[in-house]
Amino acid sequence: ATALDCLATYPASTAFAWSSGWGAAMPGSNLRILHQYNYRSSFWTRSSADGRFVSHGGGSSGGSTIIDLQTPREIRASASYDPGFFPDNSGFVIQGGSRAWCRQSLLTSNPAQVTFTEPECSSVSVVGLYQHLGAVRGGDYWAVAGQFVSDNGGGEPGASFSASGHSDLTPMVWSGTAYTAKPEISISTPYEGDTIISPSAKLILSRTSFNGSQSGFTMRAVNATPNGPSYDVQVPIVARYCVQGGKPAFSYDEQWLVYHHWVQAADWQWMGYASATDPQFLALVQAGTANIFLLDLTTGVSRRITAMNPGQSALFPHFRSDGWIYFIVKDDATPNHEVVVASDAALQLE
């Protein structure tokens, strides 16, 4: 009846000893274990707007993997990493594929594998790595790329973005047979990188650098005016958020931002520990532990929504269209055991 009723058939995190305490950071919210897989994924994970398909680099036979949660099964993809899905559920991209931009109808046809030579796929060579996708309602698709710091889930990412930092915006259309890019627009965004775009393509957000470390997130409006074959684009700053973390993603209603953050030595007080030398806190820092955070873009208030055990890393969170948050968990105790998890934290706070 409501989005909160979804995913009730999947086991709760309390069903397993290794995940039983994950929900302690936000009592009353629900964490659901959607899929377990026996390989180590590479770089980030993203899913389709409807939540059916989940993709990342890596897999049991190399390349990339697309998980069909409905079947459920794992589909081998002949690509490398950096998946993205259009917010209207119409298409996807995985970098490294021979023709990396494909219609989502390819996935719903239940393929044995994805080779990126299928007729549903096309090449858009102008879009660089670390791309993120948006779509203007009734208008063009958009991709953003630019300076980035690789984040393969190995600790809090650096932020060595320079004064010459830029964000490259690429509008594109679906011609009926292929995705076609319009001329790229490069925007100066000094000391900003890892830029993402909102589902509506009306906002971009970057991690901001200060002396080589992250000072927060910077959000800009995207004011695009058609001009000949492309657009004139202005990106005024509309907000700054003084938090640290990696791989942020917008909610579809653009009220929320979700990101991961590794436990740092200075985090002891706000996490509720008596001192920086508390043995339980030190275990989190020394083992390498990452949690998921939810930021209200209208108020700037951020809260932790997972409580991972030492050596467990909750990573690469993102929204599906109804407000559920997906992320993956890696566990150093079992290196080839990862899980896809869903959280209703944002829905609980509405």
N, C-alpha and C positions, 0 to 999 in steps of 0.2 A: 504493500500500500504506500510506503514511503521508502526513501533511500536507506533509512536505518534498518529496514527489514531485509535488505539484500544480504547475500553471502551467509545466511544462517545455516546452510548445510555444510559449510566448511568447518573443520575443527578450530576451536578457540586456542589461543596460545597457552591457556591453562591445561590443555590436554596432554602436554609433553613436559617431562622434567627439565629439558634444556631450554624451554621457553616460558616456564610457568610464572616467572616474575616480571615479564616484559611490560605488563600493563600497569605496574605499580606507580609509574610517574603520573598517570592520569586515571585515577579510579573512576569507574563508570563508563569508560570507553571500551570498545571491543577491538581485539586484534585477532584476525583470522589467518590461518595457515593455508595458503591457496595452492602451493605446489612445492614439492621437494625434488631437487635434482642432484645428480652425482657427478658434477664437474665443477671446475672453478671458472666463473664468468670473468670477462675482461671489460674493464671500463664500465660505462654507465648502463643502466637498465631503464627502458621506457615502455609504455603500453599504449594500446589503442584507446580512443575516447570512450568506447563502450566497455573497456576493461577485458575484452576477450583474449587479445593477443598481447604477450609480454616478450620483449626481445632484448638481447645484449650480445656482446662479443663473447667468444668462447663456446665450447660445447664438447660433447663426448667424442666428436670426430674433428675437432678444430673448427675454424671459420667462425660463424655466428649461429645463434639459435633463436628461433621464434617459438615460444610456448603457446599452444592453443589450450586455454583453460577449459574450454567447453567440451573438448573431445574426451579426456585431455591427452595431449601428446606433444612431443618435442620435434620441431621441424628444422632440419639442417638448412642453413642459408650460406651460400658461397660468397661471403662478404667478411669484413674485418671487425667493425665495432661502430659505435656512435649511431644507434638507431633513433629514429624520430617518426612520429605519426602525426598526420594532419588532424586538427581539432574537429573537423567535420566528418571524421571516420571514413574518409574517401581514399587515403593513400598513405604510403610509408616510404622511408629511405633507410638504408644501412650503408655506411661508407665502406668502400672497397669492393662493392659489387660492380660487375662490368657495365650494367645500366642500372644504377642504384635506386632510381625513383620509380616506384611501382604503385599501381592501383590496389586498394585493399581487397577488391574482388578476387585477386590472385590467392589471398590467404583463405577467404571463405569458400574457395573451390576445393579445399582439403588437399593441397599438393603433398606429394611424398617428400619433396624438397623444393627449395627455391634456388634457382641457378642465376637469376637476373638476366637470362636470355629470353624469358617469356615475353609474349606480345604485350602483356600488361605493363612492362617495364620500359623506361626510357632514360636517357643520359642528360644530366644538367651539370656540366663540368665546372661552371663558374662558382658554385657554392663550396666553400672550404670546409675543413674539419671543424668539429665542435659546433655544428649547425643546430639551430632550434627553429621550430616551425610555428607559424600562425596563419590565420586566414581572416580576411575582412569579410564580414557578412555581405553577400551580394557583390563582392569584389574579388580581388586577386588573392592568391596564396603568397605568403612571405616567408623568407628564410633569413636568419641572421648568423653571421660568423665573424671572427676577428681574432685578436690576440687571446691565447688561452694557456692555462697551465694544466698539463695532463693529470688526471685524477683517476687512478686505478684502485682506489680504496686502500691506500697504504699509509694513511695518516692525514692530518690537517694539511690541505694543499697550500703552497706558497702563493704569493700574489706579486710577482715581479713584473708588473705592468709599467710601461714607460710613458714618457710625456708624449710620444708619438702614437699612443694607443688609438685604435680606430675600430668602429663597428661597421661591417659591410652588410647592407640590406639588399636582398634580391627579391623583387616581385616576380611572380611566375603565374602562368595560366595552364589549365588543362585544355588542350585543343580538341579533345575527343579521341585522340590517338596517342598523345604524348604530352609530357610536361615540357613547357617552353619557358625559358627565362627571359625577362626583360632586362635592360641594362642595369647593372649593379650600382648602388649608391653607397659611397664610402663616407662615413661620418666621423669627425674627430671626437674621440672620447678619451682624453688624456688620463693616464693612470687608472684606467678601467679595462677589464677583460673578463673572459668567461661569460660573455653576454648572452642572455636568453631573451626571447620575445614572448609576449602574452598570447593566449589563444586568439584574441580578437585582433592581434597585430597592432594594437593601439598603445602598447607600453613595451619598453625594453628595460632590463635590469642587469647590472654588472657587479662583479666583485671589485672593490676599490682598493688600490695599493697606496701604502704610505711607508717609505723607507724599506720596501721589500716585503712588508707584511700586510695582511688584510686589515683595513680600517672599518669595513662595513660593506653595505650594498648601496648602490646609487640607482635610483629609478628615474627614467625619463619618459616623457610622452613622445609618441611618434605622430607628428603632424605631416601627413603626406598629401601633396597636391599634384594631380596628374599634370604632366608636362611632356607633350610629344609621346615618344615611345616608352617613357618611364615616369619618374616623379621628382618633384622638388621636396626634400624632406628636412624638417627641423626637429631637433630632439632636445627640448628644454628640460632641465632637471626639475622634477616635481617632488622628490622625497629622498631622504638619506636615512638609512637604518644602521645603527651602531651595534651590529652583532657580527659574529664570525662564524663561518661555515662554508661548506662546499655544495656544489651541484643544486642550486635552488631551482624551484619550479613554481609557476603560478597555478592557482585554482582556476577553473573554468568561469566562475563568476568574478574572478580577479579581486576577491577580498583577501585571499590568503596567499602566503608564500610558505613553501615547505623546503627544508634543507637538512643536511646532516652536519654534525659537529663532533669531532673527536674530543674526548675528555682531556683537558689540559691541566697542568700543575696548579694554575691559578684559579681553577673552577671550584675548589673545595667548599668555599663559603656559600655561594648561591645554590650549590647542590645539597646543602644541609649538613655538611660534615663539621665536626668540632674543630678540626685543624687540618693543615695541609699534610700532616704526617699520620692521619688516621689510617690504620692498616687496610680497611675496606676501600678507602678512596685511593690509596697508593696502588692497590691491586688493579683498579680500573685504569690508572695512568700507565703503569708499567706493562700491563698486558696488551694495551692498545684497544680502546673501547670507543665505539661511536654510537650516537643516539640521533633520533629524528626530532626536529624542532618545527613548530608551527608558529608563523608570524602573522599577526593581523595587520594588513597593510594600511588600514585606516587609523589605527591607534599606535602602531609601532611596538605593541606588546608581543613578546615572544615567550613561548613556553615549551618545555620538553614534553614529548608525548610517548617516549619509550624509556625503559630502564633496563639496558642491556647488561649482561653479566660480563666480568672481566674476560677480554679476548674475543668478545662478540661484537661485530660491527654492523649496525643498521645503516644502510647506504642507499643513495640514489633515489630519494623519494620523489613522487610525482602524483598528480591527481588524475583520476578518471572523471568523466563528465558529470557524474551525479554527486561528487563531493567525497567519495572514498579515496583514501591515500594508499598507493602501492609503494612498497620498497622491498629490498632484498636484505637478507642477513647472512653474513659470513661468520664462521666460527672456527677459530684457530685450533680448537680441540679436535675437530673433524674437518680437515682441509678440503675434502671433496664433497662436502655436504653443505649446500646452500638452500635457502627457502625464499619463496615469494610470499610476502605478508601484506595484509590489508588492514587499515585502521579507519575507524569512523570518527576520529577526534574532531575534525572540522565540523562534521554534522552535529556532534554533541554540543558544540559551542555556538551554534546558530541560534 
